[in-house]
Amino acid sequence: MLNDFSEFTVLAHKVCQWAAAFNQRLPDMSVADMTDPVPLPRSVPESGRGFNEAFNTFKELIAPHLSGSAGPRYWGFVTGGTTTAAQLADWLVSTIDQNVGSSGDSIASAIEQQTMEWLLEMVDLPNTFTGILTTGATASNMLGLTCGRQFAGYQQGIDIAEEGLSGSDIEVFSATPHASTLKCMAMVGLGRKAWRPVACLKDSEAMDVSDLERQLAASSSPGKIVVASAGTVTGNDFDNLALIADLCQQHKAWLHVDAAFGLFARLLSEKKAWSHGLENADSITSDAHKWLNVPYDCGIFFTRHSQVLRESCAADAAYLKTESKIPSFMNLGIENSRRFRALPLWMSLEAYGIDGIRDIVRANCGQAEQFANWLQSSEDFTLLKPARMNVVVFKPTKLEGSDVTRFLKQLNQTGEVYLTPGEWLGQAAIRAAFSNWQTRAEDVDRVCQLLQNLVRS
Ligand SMILES: Cc1ncc(COP(=O)(O)O)c(C=O)c1O
């Protein structure tokens, strides 16, 4: 059965060759496979056919239908690629297969701890924060709401982790929560209806802080959570975190900030001030599989209240105890058993340093500006909002509603680029998000030409 370990070198060589060829083809392969899924074998094989056969089937059945999401013209959602250091480190993660749930049996937990400290240093946040890597910004938002819920429970004399939500009264104030925040509200038992929408500033997704002030003062709920944004997913708007943090302090509200990709704008001196006040947040979400270009999945969570996080997430059993001074990350997050997902991030930081990451962020912001400038100069397209950071939101000038969606589908079917839909001030729109290290100015030119040809065809 498992007699192929002795052939590891030969098998790995084959995989390595295929991977190198994939990497090379990536810039020119079809960016998305939009065909219907191929019929897959129905039942699990009774007897295995060996790795070589399984790999051949992968190459025939799966490989032709992959997307080029790690490549330079996948501009959908907010999708990072994977740098060489991160990619190879991720292979090592599978090889060494460490379980970074409890500490005390390897260096892995210490590396995760150091990686979190490095990240704080990189984005200039104080070391009063502690952190954990998660599976993504959704999981980080879940931890933020879980902590906020625990804190809000304390304001009404309830230890929610022990007693549950029954009898508690918690409201969540937010202007433009990401879809994942509402999903997490459903999942942590607050319910989507606990959302108190706060008004936005004119032509912006940023919070109108005076409306928040009014709503917090008017609220009779003893438990309050404010979810603010540092970089909204369409408009790239930043809430005024310094003012919001002051209000939260005044009204005993937990402040959670979703900075999934906006956190890294702090690497650019001209954009850093947008997230001024972030240091006063109670908890922060970010992502590494977006702008830090490590493979899926890798999210980031920070809090200034590690005790609240621990109370919310602790897993206690005799067999889980350890005497190590390094924290057991299972007590600080969702999973007990955890992948060594710090290694690709650690390796990227070792290999490229803060300067390397800053170069990616700067280049992507430049490409967004280049694309936005072209759209603005074109009579065939309307730029719906000036590009601030890495997302551009636009539409074909003469199209509205479902015609915009149809145009987008046609565009994506060319396989040259992949964009995703959006909405700006009630209008159907197309979003282009730049967050891949491989994207170049020539890619932007290529897509501009394509758009021009398509809209005039
Ligand atoms: C602002 C924001 N928050 C949360 C998320 C969810 O991230 P993930 O897909 O990593 O869970 C995203 C994803 O685009 C995002 O942009």
The ligand as a Gaussian input file, in Angstrom:
#p B3LYP/6-31G(d) Opt

LIG

0 1
 C      -12.240000      43.981000       3.894000
 C      -12.347000      42.495000       3.835000
 N      -12.675000      41.787000       4.929000
 C      -12.784000      40.463000       4.923000
 C      -12.561000      39.729000       3.774000
 C      -12.690000      38.233000       3.791000
 O      -11.439000      37.662000       3.560000
 P      -11.183000      36.104000       3.410000
 O      -11.739000      35.738000       2.082000
 O       -9.710000      35.980000       3.492000
 O      -11.863000      35.411000       4.526000
 C      -12.210000      40.407000       2.597000
 C      -11.998000      39.692000       1.337000
 O      -11.914000      40.264000       0.272000
 C      -12.084000      41.821000       2.638000
 O      -11.734000      42.512000       1.537000

